[in-house]
Amino acid sequence: MKLYIGNKNYSSWSLRGWLACKQSGLPFEEIVVPLYDDAWAETRQREEFQPSAGKVPVLWDGEAVVWDSLAIIDWLADKTHRDRFWPKDPVACGLARSMAAEMHCGYLALRRELSMNMRARHTDVPVSPEAHQDAMRILTLWAEARARWGRGGPFLFGSFGAADIMFAPVISRFETYGFTLPGFAQAYSDAVMGHEWMAQWTEAALAETWVIDRFER
C-alpha cells in the first residue's frame, strides 16, 4: 500500500489516514507531498491524485484507490478486522461510528478558526461562540464515551480505535491553542498525544521546515 499525505505539521486529514494505516497493522509506504508550495498546482494534477481531485490523504492498495480519511478507515477495517477499529459491543460501536461521522462532517467553526499547527503554541486566542459550542459538544461526547465504555483503557472506548483516530487532530488543536480541559478530557488527550504513533507523527511534524502562511497566525 502507498499512502499520500500532506505536511505533517498542518494536515489533519492526513494524520487520520496515517493513523488508520498504522492501526491496520499492514505494511505501507508513506509519501509526503508539500501542500500549497510553488509546485502544488502541478503536483495535484499528477495521476495518483486524480481520483481525489488533488486532496490528501490518498491510499493506493494495488489497483484500488481510496481517499477521504473515514473511507480509508472503513477500507482497512474491512481488509483486516473491524474489531481493530470499532468496539465489539454493538451499542458502543453505534456511538463510536456516530461520533466519527460527526467529527468527519461537523465542527466547521472550530476547524475554520483553529487550524492544525503542531509546531505552534498560542494563548488567549479569541474563539467565536460557534467554535466554543463545537468544543463543548466534543467534550460532551467524550464524557459520554468515557463514562459508558472507557473502563477498559485510557481511550474513548477503552482501547485505541477509529473514534480516537478521528479526534486526534482536535486534541492537537486543543494543545496548540491552549484550551483548558476538564480532568477527564485532559487525561484522555494526554493518552492520545502519548500514544507511540502520535509521538512519531509529532516528532516528524516538529522537524518539518515547510511554512504555510495560511495556517500560521
Secondary structure, 3 states (H helix, E strand, C coil): CEEEECCCCCCHHHHHHHHHHHHHCCCCEEEECCCCCCCHHHHCCCHHHHHHCCCCCEEEECCEEEECHHHHHHHHHHHCCHHHCCCCCHHHHHHHHHHHHHHHHCCHHHHHHCCCCCCCCCCCCCCCHHHHHHHHHHHHHHHHHHHHHHHHCCECCECCCHHHHHHHHHHHHHHHCCCCCCHHHHHHHHHHHHCHHHHHHHHHHHHCCCCCHHHCC
